[in-house]
Amino acid sequence: MHDPAIFISRVEKIFEVHLGSKKIYSFGKFTPDKKIPSMGLAWHLIKVPNDFSGKTLTFHIRTDGSYIGTYGDIELGSINTFLNDIVKDSFNNTIVGVASIFAGIIFFIILISLGYLKPFVGLIIFQISTGIWILTNSNLTQMLLYVPMLMFYSQHIALFTSAIGFFIFAGEIIELKYKIIPKRMTHIHLIYLLSAIIIDIVVYPDTVDTIVPFLILVSANGLILLWFILASARKGNLEARILLSALAIYIALALVDIVNYINKVVLNRGAYQINYAQYGALCLYILFFWIIILRYLNANKQNLAAKEEVLKNQQIALEAVRKEKAAQKQFTHNLILSQESERKRIAGELHDSIGQELLIIKNRALLGLEDICNDDSRRDHLSEISSLSSQAIKEVRQITHNLRPYQLDRVGLTKALQSLIERLQSSSEIKFKMFVDNIDNLFPSESEINIYRIVQEGINNIMKHSEAASAVLMISKEESNVCITVEDNGKGFLQNQTGNVKSENVGFGLSGINERAQILGAVIEINSKPGKGTILKLNLPVKIKNEF
């Protein structure tokens, strides 16, 4: 490790080193070929004999290019010193290159998960390409992985690709009216990349043959883009301003590095080291990472809010289901009560009217049997039996009619409603008017009975509670619906803001009307004010009666 050695930072062509007349090192093989390929990116640490003092050191280099020589100085020292210097000088660049590639992959995964990849895909390309370029320029990388030609091509492709990614990203965050500029620059550099790859495969150029034109092209485009970036930064939001400012800083530092490269490598005025561009890129990555973290936190916050909203909606839905079940339970309860009330009413009517009359008929018949010798008395008993029987038959028919109006089946819904009004008017002082269109055969039979009961309940409410002098029934037939209106000029009742009834007298009747309207799929509207009468409107969708 302490033996003397010569260190050469870079020679891309075939060469040999002679100390006096003795060859001490060779890189590649001397051949008579006219085309001499590049040997790739490699530094050379050449061990020399201890008796080198006073001898001549000679370099034999073959090239088909326009220049010949080495990059940087040729240094004499110990193997240990040179290896330590390589590690010390290249360690930071190697770490930056690895970190850049690793961070680019991490950002790619995060952006995919957040759904933000498209605006930042150019920056990911730029970041990973820059990391590869930094690694291929690191002497420490060669110590760990000695593949000079792979380093040569990787450096070229990574450098050209990083420019493409940079212009793609700039096109995403620059102001809309300037987007065409970086888009055209992206196309130009993509064409240059493909051309350079073809040239490298076919022509085997010297490094300068493709690098220098690229540096001139990217410098010109960078200066142009810098002006548009500064113009956009004045109007963008905070996030765009941060990224645009970072882009501007990177362009400025990269231009300094390009001038340094041309001065030291192309003009051969000293060894070239990466000094500034990587720090501009690091600044860009840090700001980009900060923005991604903010977006990630914001996305989590939005997801949490969305979950809370979903939970809230679920609770509302559960409450609605609970209320619906309670309403169904109440409806079932009311229905049972209504059925029991109806049964009680029918039982009372049968007991109080028909039952009493049948009992009288029975007693009259017994009396007639006892007075069998008295013709006049027997005649009176038989006459009374006949009269009571007719009354009982009439009451049975009335009870039956209340259970299922026979007119619906015999004469249809229209005449059944007219007959209802005429019958109720005959037993009331209220003057009824009717304007009724023919609505027969428009509804199924199960719907007709509900329509009949709604009108019947509306008229009964008028007769029992309204104290009205007149009332009107209007039924109008339209194309797809039937409108039924029952209106009176009575005392009306009080409604709350939701339209619900506050009167105990009419609440249960209107509740039954509402329930039947829901069964029909109808829209019901009840308007009433104290002293202003009541209007009941029902809009029914027409469902053609099935005759089969």
C-alpha positions as CSV (number, residue, x, y, z in Angstrom):
1,M,0.0,0.0,0.0
2,H,3.0,2.3,0.5
3,D,4.6,1.5,-2.9
4,P,5.0,4.4,-5.3
5,A,2.3,4.8,-8.0
6,I,1.1,7.2,-10.7
7,F,-2.5,8.3,-10.7
8,I,-4.3,9.4,-13.9
9,S,-7.9,10.7,-13.4
10,R,-9.1,9.6,-16.8
11,V,-8.0,8.3,-20.2
12,E,-10.7,7.0,-22.5
13,K,-8.5,5.6,-25.3
14,I,-6.1,2.6,-25.6
15,F,-2.8,3.5,-24.0
16,E,0.4,2.0,-22.6
17,V,2.9,3.4,-20.0
18,H,6.6,2.7,-20.2
19,L,9.3,3.5,-17.6
20,G,12.5,3.7,-19.5
21,S,12.3,0.8,-21.9
22,K,10.0,-1.3,-19.7
23,K,6.2,-1.4,-20.1
24,I,4.7,-1.1,-16.7
25,Y,0.9,-0.7,-17.6
26,S,-1.5,-1.1,-20.5
27,F,-5.2,-0.3,-21.0
28,G,-6.7,-2.1,-24.0
29,K,-4.7,-3.6,-26.9
30,F,-2.9,-1.8,-29.6
31,T,-4.4,-2.9,-33.0
32,P,-4.1,-1.7,-36.6
33,D,-7.9,-0.9,-36.7
34,K,-8.7,2.4,-38.1
35,K,-11.6,3.0,-35.7
36,I,-10.6,2.9,-32.1
37,P,-13.5,2.7,-29.6
38,S,-13.6,4.6,-26.4
39,M,-12.5,2.4,-23.5
40,G,-15.0,4.1,-21.1
41,L,-14.7,6.1,-17.9
42,A,-11.8,4.8,-15.8
43,W,-9.2,6.3,-13.5
44,H,-5.9,4.6,-13.5
45,L,-3.6,3.8,-10.5
46,I,-0.3,2.5,-11.9
47,K,2.3,1.0,-9.6
48,V,5.9,1.9,-10.5
49,P,9.2,0.2,-9.4
50,N,11.0,1.7,-6.5
51,D,14.0,2.5,-8.7
52,F,12.0,4.9,-10.9
53,S,14.2,7.9,-10.0
54,G,16.0,9.3,-13.1
55,K,14.1,7.3,-15.6
56,T,11.9,8.6,-18.4
57,L,8.1,8.0,-18.2
58,T,6.5,7.6,-21.6
59,F,2.8,7.3,-22.6
60,H,1.7,5.6,-25.8
61,I,-1.9,6.5,-26.7
62,R,-3.9,5.5,-29.8
63,T,-6.8,7.6,-30.9
64,D,-8.7,8.3,-34.1
65,G,-10.0,11.6,-32.7
66,S,-8.8,15.1,-33.1
67,Y,-7.0,15.2,-29.8
68,I,-4.8,13.0,-27.7
69,G,-3.9,13.0,-24.0
70,T,-5.3,12.6,-20.5
71,Y,-8.0,14.5,-18.5
72,G,-6.5,16.2,-15.4
73,D,-3.0,16.0,-14.0
74,I,-0.7,13.0,-13.8
75,E,0.2,12.7,-10.2
76,L,3.0,10.7,-8.4
77,G,2.5,9.4,-4.9
78,S,1.8,6.2,-2.9
79,I,-1.0,3.7,-3.5
80,N,-2.3,4.3,0.0
81,T,-2.5,8.1,-0.4
82,F,-4.3,7.9,-3.8
83,L,-6.9,5.3,-2.5
84,N,-7.5,7.5,0.6
85,D,-8.0,10.6,-1.6
86,I,-10.4,8.7,-3.9
87,V,-12.6,7.7,-1.0
88,K,-12.4,11.1,0.7
89,D,-13.0,13.1,-2.5
90,S,-15.7,10.8,-3.9
91,F,-17.6,9.7,-0.8
92,N,-20.0,12.7,-0.7
93,N,-20.8,12.5,-4.4
94,T,-21.4,8.7,-4.2
95,I,-23.8,9.2,-1.2
96,V,-25.6,12.0,-3.1
97,G,-26.0,9.9,-6.2
98,V,-27.3,6.9,-4.3
99,A,-29.6,9.1,-2.2
100,S,-30.9,10.8,-5.3
101,I,-31.8,7.4,-7.0
102,F,-33.3,6.0,-3.8
103,A,-35.3,9.2,-3.1
104,G,-36.6,9.2,-6.8
105,I,-37.9,5.6,-6.3
106,I,-39.5,6.5,-3.0
107,F,-41.1,9.6,-4.5
108,F,-42.4,7.5,-7.4
109,I,-44.1,5.0,-5.0
110,I,-45.6,7.8,-2.9
111,L,-46.9,9.8,-5.9
112,I,-48.5,6.6,-7.3
113,S,-50.3,6.0,-4.0
114,L,-51.5,9.6,-3.9
115,G,-52.4,9.8,-7.5
116,Y,-50.1,12.8,-8.1
117,L,-47.6,11.1,-10.5
118,K,-48.4,12.9,-13.7
119,P,-47.4,16.5,-12.6
120,F,-44.1,15.2,-11.1
121,V,-43.1,12.4,-13.5
122,G,-40.5,14.7,-15.2
123,L,-38.9,15.5,-11.8
124,I,-38.7,11.8,-11.0
125,I,-36.9,11.2,-14.4
126,F,-34.6,14.1,-13.7
127,Q,-33.9,13.0,-10.1
128,I,-33.0,9.4,-11.0
129,S,-31.0,10.4,-14.1
130,T,-29.0,12.9,-12.1
131,G,-28.3,10.4,-9.4
132,I,-26.9,7.9,-12.1
133,W,-24.9,10.7,-13.7
134,I,-23.3,11.6,-10.3
135,L,-22.5,8.0,-9.5
136,T,-20.9,7.4,-12.9
137,N,-18.7,10.5,-12.3
138,S,-17.6,9.2,-8.9
139,N,-14.1,7.5,-8.7
140,L,-15.4,5.5,-5.7
141,T,-18.0,3.9,-7.9
142,Q,-15.2,2.5,-10.2
143,M,-13.4,1.1,-7.1
144,L,-16.6,-0.8,-6.2
145,L,-17.8,-1.7,-9.7
146,Y,-15.2,-1.7,-12.5
147,V,-17.2,-1.6,-15.8
148,P,-15.7,1.4,-17.7
149,M,-17.9,1.1,-20.8
150,L,-21.1,0.7,-18.8
151,M,-20.1,3.9,-16.9
152,F,-19.3,5.6,-20.2
153,Y,-22.7,4.9,-21.8
154,S,-24.6,5.3,-18.5
155,Q,-23.1,8.8,-18.0
156,H,-24.1,9.9,-21.5
157,I,-27.6,8.6,-21.4
158,A,-28.2,9.8,-17.8
159,L,-27.0,13.3,-18.6
160,F,-29.2,13.6,-21.7
161,T,-32.2,12.0,-20.0
162,S,-31.9,14.3,-17.0
163,A,-32.4,17.3,-19.3
164,I,-35.5,15.7,-20.8
165,G,-37.0,15.1,-17.3
166,F,-36.1,18.6,-16.3
167,F,-37.9,20.2,-19.2
168,I,-40.9,17.9,-18.7
169,F,-41.2,19.0,-15.1
170,A,-40.8,22.7,-16.0
171,G,-43.6,22.3,-18.5
172,E,-45.9,21.1,-15.7
173,I,-45.4,23.9,-13.3
174,I,-44.7,26.9,-15.6
175,E,-47.6,29.3,-16.4
176,L,-50.1,27.9,-18.9
177,K,-49.3,30.4,-21.7
178,Y,-45.6,29.4,-21.6
179,K,-46.0,25.6,-21.6
180,I,-45.3,25.3,-25.3
181,I,-41.7,26.4,-24.7
182,P,-40.5,23.6,-22.4
183,K,-42.6,21.2,-24.5
184,R,-40.6,22.0,-27.6
185,M,-37.3,21.8,-25.6
186,T,-38.3,18.3,-24.4
187,H,-38.8,17.2,-28.0
188,I,-35.4,18.7,-29.1
189,H,-33.6,16.9,-26.3
190,L,-35.4,13.6,-26.9
191,I,-34.3,13.7,-30.5
192,Y,-30.7,14.5,-29.4
193,L,-30.7,11.6,-26.9
194,L,-31.8,9.1,-29.6
195,S,-29.3,10.6,-32.1
196,A,-26.4,10.3,-29.5
197,I,-27.3,6.7,-28.8
198,I,-27.2,5.9,-32.5
199,I,-23.9,7.7,-32.9
200,D,-22.4,5.9,-29.9
201,I,-23.3,2.6,-31.4
202,V,-22.3,3.3,-35.0
203,V,-19.5,5.9,-34.8
204,Y,-17.7,5.3,-31.4
205,P,-17.1,9.0,-30.9
206,D,-14.9,10.8,-28.5
207,T,-16.7,12.0,-25.4
208,V,-16.5,15.6,-26.5
209,D,-18.1,14.8,-29.8
210,T,-21.6,14.4,-28.2
211,I,-21.1,16.1,-24.8
212,V,-20.0,19.6,-26.0
213,P,-22.9,20.1,-28.5
214,F,-25.3,18.9,-25.7
215,L,-23.9,21.4,-23.2
216,I,-24.2,24.2,-25.7
217,L,-27.8,23.2,-26.5
218,V,-28.9,22.8,-22.9
219,S,-27.2,26.1,-21.9
220,A,-29.1,28.0,-24.6
221,N,-32.4,26.3,-23.7
222,G,-31.7,26.8,-20.0
223,L,-31.2,30.5,-20.4
224,I,-34.4,30.9,-22.4
225,L,-36.4,28.8,-19.9
226,L,-34.9,30.8,-17.0
227,W,-36.7,33.9,-18.2
228,F,-40.1,32.2,-18.6
229,I,-39.6,30.6,-15.1
230,L,-39.0,33.9,-13.5
231,A,-42.0,35.4,-15.4
232,S,-44.3,32.5,-14.1
233,A,-43.0,32.7,-10.5
234,R,-44.5,36.2,-10.2
235,K,-48.1,34.9,-10.7
236,G,-48.1,31.3,-9.5
237,N,-49.4,29.9,-6.1
238,L,-47.0,29.3,-3.2
239,E,-46.2,25.7,-4.2
240,A,-45.5,26.7,-7.8
241,R,-43.3,29.6,-6.7
242,I,-41.2,27.4,-4.5
243,L,-40.6,24.8,-7.2
244,L,-40.0,27.5,-9.9
245,S,-37.5,29.3,-7.7
246,A,-35.7,26.0,-7.1
247,L,-35.6,25.3,-10.9
248,A,-34.1,28.8,-11.4
249,I,-31.4,28.2,-8.8
250,Y,-30.6,24.8,-10.4
251,I,-30.3,26.3,-13.9
252,A,-28.0,29.0,-12.6
253,L,-25.7,26.5,-10.8
254,A,-25.8,24.1,-13.7
255,L,-24.6,26.9,-16.1
256,V,-21.7,27.6,-13.8
257,D,-20.8,23.9,-13.9
258,I,-21.0,23.8,-17.7
259,V,-18.6,26.7,-18.0
260,N,-16.3,25.0,-15.6
261,Y,-16.4,21.8,-17.6
262,I,-15.7,23.4,-20.9
263,N,-12.8,25.4,-19.4
264,K,-11.2,22.5,-17.7
265,V,-12.0,19.5,-19.9
266,V,-12.6,20.8,-23.4
267,L,-9.9,23.5,-23.2
268,N,-7.7,21.2,-21.0
269,R,-7.1,23.8,-18.3
270,G,-7.2,21.5,-15.2
271,A,-9.1,18.7,-13.6
272,Y,-12.9,18.9,-13.6
273,Q,-14.9,18.2,-10.5
274,I,-18.7,18.4,-9.9
275,N,-19.1,21.4,-7.7
276,Y,-22.4,23.2,-8.0
277,A,-25.2,21.5,-10.0
278,Q,-25.6,18.7,-7.5
279,Y,-26.3,21.2,-4.7
280,G,-28.9,22.9,-6.8
281,A,-30.5,19.5,-7.5
282,L,-30.3,18.7,-3.7
283,C,-32.1,22.0,-3.0
284,L,-34.8,21.1,-5.6
285,Y,-35.3,17.6,-4.1
286,I,-35.6,18.9,-0.5
287,L,-38.3,21.4,-1.5
288,F,-40.0,18.8,-3.6
289,F,-40.0,16.4,-0.7
290,W,-41.4,19.0,1.6
291,I,-44.2,19.7,-0.8
292,I,-44.9,15.9,-1.2
293,I,-45.0,15.6,2.6
294,L,-47.5,18.5,2.8
295,R,-49.6,16.9,0.1
296,Y,-49.5,13.6,1.8
297,L,-50.6,15.1,5.2
298,N,-53.3,17.0,3.4
299,A,-54.5,13.9,1.6
300,N,-54.6,12.0,5.0
301,K,-56.6,14.9,6.4
302,Q,-59.0,14.8,3.6
303,N,-59.3,11.0,3.8
304,L,-60.0,11.3,7.5
305,A,-62.6,14.0,6.9
306,A,-64.2,11.8,4.2
307,K,-64.3,8.8,6.6
308,E,-65.9,11.0,9.2
309,E,-68.4,12.2,6.6
310,V,-69.2,8.6,5.6
311,L,-69.6,7.6,9.3
312,K,-71.9,10.6,9.8
313,N,-73.9,9.6,6.8
314,Q,-74.1,6.0,8.0
315,Q,-75.3,7.3,11.4
316,I,-77.9,9.4,9.6
317,A,-79.0,6.4,7.5
318,L,-79.2,4.2,10.6
319,E,-81.3,6.9,12.3
320,A,-83.5,7.1,9.2
321,V,-84.0,3.4,9.2
322,R,-84.8,3.4,12.9
323,K,-87.4,6.2,12.4
324,E,-88.8,4.3,9.4
325,K,-89.1,1.1,11.5
326,A,-90.7,3.1,14.3
327,A,-93.1,4.7,11.7
328,Q,-93.9,1.3,10.3
329,K,-94.5,0.0,13.8
330,Q,-96.8,2.9,14.6
331,F,-98.6,2.5,11.3
332,T,-99.1,-1.2,12.0
333,H,-100.4,-0.2,15.5
334,N,-102.8,2.4,14.0
335,L,-103.9,-0.1,11.4
336,I,-104.7,-2.7,14.0
337,L,-106.6,-0.1,16.1
338,S,-108.4,1.1,13.0
339,Q,-109.4,-2.5,12.2
340,E,-110.5,-3.2,15.8
341,S,-112.5,0.1,15.8
342,E,-114.1,-0.8,12.5
343,R,-115.0,-4.3,13.8
344,K,-116.4,-2.7,17.0
345,R,-118.4,-0.3,14.9
346,I,-119.8,-3.1,12.7
347,A,-120.5,-5.2,15.8
348,G,-122.3,-2.2,17.4
349,E,-124.4,-1.6,14.3
350,L,-125.3,-5.3,14.0
351,H,-126.2,-5.4,17.7
352,D,-128.0,-2.1,18.0
353,S,-129.9,-2.1,14.7
354,I,-130.3,-5.4,13.0
355,G,-130.0,-7.4,16.3
356,Q,-132.8,-5.3,17.9
357,E,-135.0,-5.5,14.8
358,L,-134.5,-9.3,14.5
359,L,-135.5,-9.6,18.2
360,I,-138.6,-7.5,17.6
361,I,-139.4,-9.7,14.6
362,K,-139.0,-12.8,16.8
363,N,-141.3,-11.4,19.5
364,R,-143.9,-10.3,16.9
365,A,-143.9,-13.7,15.5
366,L,-144.5,-15.3,18.9
367,L,-147.3,-12.8,19.6
368,G,-148.8,-13.6,16.3
369,L,-148.8,-17.3,17.2
370,E,-150.5,-16.6,20.5
371,D,-153.2,-14.4,18.9
372,I,-154.0,-17.0,16.2
373,C,-157.7,-16.5,16.7
374,N,-157.6,-12.8,16.3
375,D,-157.3,-12.0,12.7
376,D,-156.8,-8.2,13.1
377,S,-154.0,-8.7,15.7
378,R,-152.3,-11.3,13.6
379,R,-152.4,-9.0,10.6
380,D,-150.9,-6.2,12.6
381,H,-148.0,-8.5,13.8
382,L,-147.3,-9.7,10.2
383,S,-147.3,-6.2,8.9
384,E,-144.9,-5.1,11.6
385,I,-142.7,-8.2,10.8
386,S,-142.6,-7.2,7.1
387,S,-141.7,-3.6,7.9
388,L,-139.0,-4.6,10.4
389,S,-137.6,-7.1,7.9
390,S,-137.3,-4.5,5.2
391,Q,-135.6,-2.2,7.6
392,A,-133.1,-4.9,8.6
393,I,-132.4,-5.7,4.9
394,K,-131.8,-2.0,4.3
395,E,-129.4,-1.7,7.2
396,V,-127.5,-4.9,6.1
397,R,-127.1,-3.3,2.7
398,Q,-125.9,-0.1,4.3
399,I,-123.3,-1.9,6.4
400,T,-122.2,-4.0,3.4
401,H,-121.9,-0.8,1.3
402,N,-119.7,0.8,3.9
403,L,-117.4,-2.3,3.8
404,R,-117.2,-2.4,0.0
405,P,-119.3,0.1,-2.1
406,Y,-121.2,-2.1,-4.6
407,Q,-121.4,0.8,-7.1
408,L,-117.6,0.4,-7.8
409,D,-118.2,-3.0,-9.3
410,R,-121.6,-2.2,-10.9
411,V,-121.4,1.3,-12.3
412,G,-117.7,2.2,-12.0
413,L,-115.6,4.7,-10.0
414,T,-117.0,7.9,-11.5
415,K,-120.7,7.2,-10.8
416,A,-119.8,5.6,-7.4
417,L,-118.2,9.0,-6.4
418,Q,-121.2,10.9,-7.7
419,S,-123.6,8.6,-5.8
420,L,-121.5,9.1,-2.7
421,I,-121.9,12.9,-2.9
422,E,-125.6,12.7,-3.6
423,R,-126.2,10.3,-0.7
424,L,-124.3,12.4,1.8
425,Q,-125.9,15.6,0.6
426,S,-129.3,14.2,1.2
427,S,-128.5,13.9,4.9
428,S,-126.7,17.3,5.3
429,E,-127.4,21.0,5.0
430,I,-124.1,21.6,3.1
431,K,-124.5,22.4,-0.5
432,F,-122.3,20.2,-2.7
433,K,-121.2,20.9,-6.2
434,M,-119.5,18.3,-8.5
435,F,-117.3,18.7,-11.6
436,V,-116.2,15.2,-12.4
437,D,-114.5,13.8,-15.5
438,N,-114.9,10.1,-16.4
439,I,-112.0,8.2,-14.7
440,D,-113.3,4.7,-15.2
441,N,-110.8,2.0,-16.2
442,L,-107.8,4.2,-15.4
443,F,-106.9,2.4,-12.2
444,P,-106.7,-1.2,-10.9
445,S,-109.6,-2.2,-8.6
446,E,-107.4,-2.1,-5.5
447,S,-106.5,1.5,-6.3
448,E,-110.2,2.5,-7.0
449,I,-111.3,1.6,-3.4
450,N,-108.5,3.7,-2.0
451,I,-109.5,6.6,-4.2
452,Y,-113.1,6.2,-3.1
453,R,-112.1,6.1,0.6
454,I,-110.0,9.2,0.3
455,V,-112.9,11.2,-1.2
456,Q,-115.3,9.6,1.3
457,E,-113.0,10.6,4.2
458,G,-112.5,14.1,2.9
459,I,-116.3,14.6,2.6
460,N,-116.9,13.1,6.0
461,N,-114.4,15.5,7.5
462,I,-116.2,18.4,5.9
463,M,-119.6,17.2,7.3
464,K,-118.3,16.5,10.8
465,H,-115.8,19.3,11.5
466,S,-115.8,22.1,8.9
467,E,-119.1,23.9,9.7
468,A,-119.1,24.8,6.0
469,A,-122.0,26.1,4.0
470,S,-120.8,24.7,0.7
471,A,-118.2,22.3,-0.7
472,V,-116.9,21.3,-4.1
473,L,-115.6,18.0,-5.6
474,M,-113.5,18.4,-8.7
475,I,-112.0,15.5,-10.6
476,S,-110.0,16.3,-13.8
477,K,-108.3,13.8,-16.1
478,E,-105.0,14.7,-17.7
479,E,-102.5,12.8,-19.9
480,S,-100.6,10.9,-17.2
481,N,-102.4,11.8,-14.0
482,V,-105.7,12.5,-12.4
483,C,-106.2,15.5,-10.1
484,I,-108.8,15.2,-7.3
485,T,-109.7,18.3,-5.3
486,V,-112.1,18.5,-2.3
487,E,-112.7,22.1,-1.1
488,D,-114.9,23.7,1.5
489,N,-115.5,27.2,2.9
490,G,-115.6,26.1,6.6
491,K,-113.7,27.1,9.7
492,G,-110.4,25.4,8.6
493,F,-107.7,24.3,11.0
494,L,-104.1,25.2,12.0
495,Q,-101.1,23.6,10.3
496,N,-97.5,23.8,11.5
497,Q,-94.5,24.9,9.2
498,T,-94.2,21.4,7.8
499,G,-97.8,21.2,6.8
500,N,-98.8,18.8,9.6
501,V,-102.2,19.1,11.2
502,K,-102.5,20.5,14.7
503,S,-106.2,19.9,15.2
504,E,-107.1,16.7,17.1
505,N,-110.5,16.6,15.4
506,V,-109.2,16.0,11.9
507,G,-105.8,14.6,12.5
508,F,-106.7,10.9,12.5
509,G,-108.9,11.2,9.3
510,L,-106.2,13.1,7.4
511,S,-103.6,10.5,8.6
512,G,-105.7,7.8,7.0
513,I,-105.8,9.9,3.8
514,N,-102.0,10.3,3.8
515,E,-101.5,6.5,4.3
516,R,-103.8,5.7,1.4
517,A,-102.1,8.3,-0.8
518,Q,-98.7,6.7,-0.1
519,I,-100.1,3.3,-1.1
520,L,-101.3,4.9,-4.4
521,G,-98.0,6.6,-5.0
522,A,-99.9,9.9,-5.2
523,V,-98.8,13.4,-4.2
524,I,-101.2,14.9,-1.6
525,E,-101.4,18.5,-0.7
526,I,-103.6,19.9,2.2
527,N,-104.0,23.7,2.7
528,S,-106.0,25.1,5.5
529,K,-106.1,28.2,7.7
530,P,-108.5,29.0,10.5
531,G,-111.6,30.7,9.1
532,K,-110.4,30.2,5.5
533,G,-111.7,26.7,4.7
534,T,-109.7,23.7,3.6
535,I,-108.4,22.4,0.2
536,L,-107.4,18.8,-0.3
537,K,-105.6,18.1,-3.6
538,L,-104.5,14.7,-4.8
539,N,-102.4,14.0,-7.9
540,L,-102.6,10.4,-9.0
541,P,-100.3,8.8,-11.6
542,V,-102.5,6.9,-14.1
543,K,-102.0,3.1,-14.1
544,I,-104.1,1.4,-16.8
545,K,-106.4,-1.2,-15.3
546,N,-105.4,-4.8,-16.2
547,E,-108.5,-6.5,-17.7
548,F,-107.0,-10.0,-17.7
